[in-house]
């Protein structure tokens, strides 16, 4: 029987904040984030300062935007996908007779 694991609410909240920040073209205020993710501003601020400390959010004046840490994760993911594609292309080429 498969084991069922608990979901961590704080991680879900953080993911929602990151998704919102990632969708914004300009830095946004904590109040805007709070409204968008339907969380109290105090809770949002706890997440934002932690995300900033980890490099996943960046404070610009009194507002926040997605940080370089998120970009680094994307770059790593993209590199992995490109490696997978190159491997698959090689395998397909071998199946086609090595053309």
C-alpha positions as CSV (number, residue, x, y, z in Angstrom):
1,X,0.0,0.0,0.0
2,X,1.3,3.5,-0.9
3,X,2.2,5.8,1.9
4,X,0.3,9.1,2.1
5,X,2.4,12.1,3.1
6,X,1.1,15.3,4.7
7,X,1.1,18.5,2.7
8,X,3.0,21.5,4.3
9,X,0.8,24.6,4.3
10,X,3.7,27.0,4.6
11,X,5.3,25.6,1.5
12,X,2.0,26.0,-0.4
13,X,1.8,29.6,0.8
14,X,5.3,30.4,-0.3
15,X,4.8,28.8,-3.7
16,X,1.7,31.0,-4.2
17,X,3.7,34.1,-3.3
18,X,6.5,33.1,-5.7
19,X,4.0,32.4,-8.5
20,X,2.4,35.8,-8.0
21,X,5.8,37.6,-7.9
22,X,6.9,35.7,-11.0
23,X,3.8,36.9,-12.9
24,X,4.4,40.6,-12.2
25,X,6.1,43.0,-14.6
26,X,6.9,45.5,-11.9
27,X,7.7,45.2,-8.2
28,X,4.6,45.0,-6.0
29,X,3.8,46.0,-2.5
30,X,3.3,43.5,0.3
31,X,-0.3,44.7,0.4
32,X,-0.8,43.8,-3.2
33,X,0.8,40.4,-2.6
34,X,-1.4,39.9,0.4
35,X,-4.6,40.6,-1.5
36,X,-3.6,38.4,-4.5
37,X,-2.7,35.4,-2.4
38,X,-5.5,36.0,0.2
39,X,-3.2,36.0,3.2
40,X,-2.7,38.6,6.0
41,X,0.0,41.1,5.2
42,X,2.0,40.1,8.3
43,X,2.1,36.5,7.1
44,X,3.1,37.6,3.6
45,X,5.9,39.8,5.1
46,X,7.3,36.8,7.0
47,X,7.4,34.8,3.8
48,X,8.8,37.7,1.8
49,X,11.7,38.5,4.1
50,X,12.6,34.8,4.2
51,X,12.4,34.6,0.4
52,X,14.6,37.7,0.2
53,X,17.2,36.2,2.6
54,X,17.3,33.1,0.4
55,X,17.5,35.1,-2.8
56,X,14.1,34.1,-4.2
57,X,12.6,37.6,-3.7
58,X,14.2,41.0,-4.1
59,X,13.2,44.2,-2.3
60,X,13.1,47.3,-4.5
61,X,12.4,50.3,-2.4
62,X,9.3,49.3,-0.4
63,X,8.2,46.7,-3.0
64,X,9.2,43.2,-4.0
65,X,9.9,41.3,-7.2
66,X,11.0,37.8,-8.0
67,X,14.7,37.3,-7.2
68,X,17.7,35.8,-8.9
69,X,17.4,32.6,-7.0
70,X,14.3,31.7,-8.9
71,X,16.1,32.5,-12.2
72,X,18.9,30.2,-11.2
73,X,16.5,27.4,-10.6
74,X,14.9,28.0,-14.0
75,X,18.4,28.0,-15.7
76,X,19.2,24.7,-14.1
77,X,15.9,23.2,-15.1
78,X,16.4,24.4,-18.7
79,X,19.9,22.9,-18.8
80,X,18.5,19.6,-17.6
81,X,15.8,19.6,-20.3
82,X,18.3,20.5,-23.0
83,X,20.5,17.6,-21.9
84,X,17.5,15.3,-22.0
85,X,16.6,16.5,-25.5
86,X,20.2,15.9,-26.7
87,X,20.2,12.4,-25.3
88,X,16.8,11.6,-26.9
89,X,17.9,13.0,-30.2
90,X,21.0,10.8,-30.1
91,X,18.9,7.7,-29.3
92,X,16.5,8.5,-32.1
93,X,19.4,9.0,-34.5
94,X,20.8,5.6,-33.6
95,X,17.3,4.0,-34.1
96,X,17.2,5.6,-37.5
97,X,20.4,3.9,-38.5
98,X,22.9,6.5,-37.4
99,X,22.2,9.1,-40.0
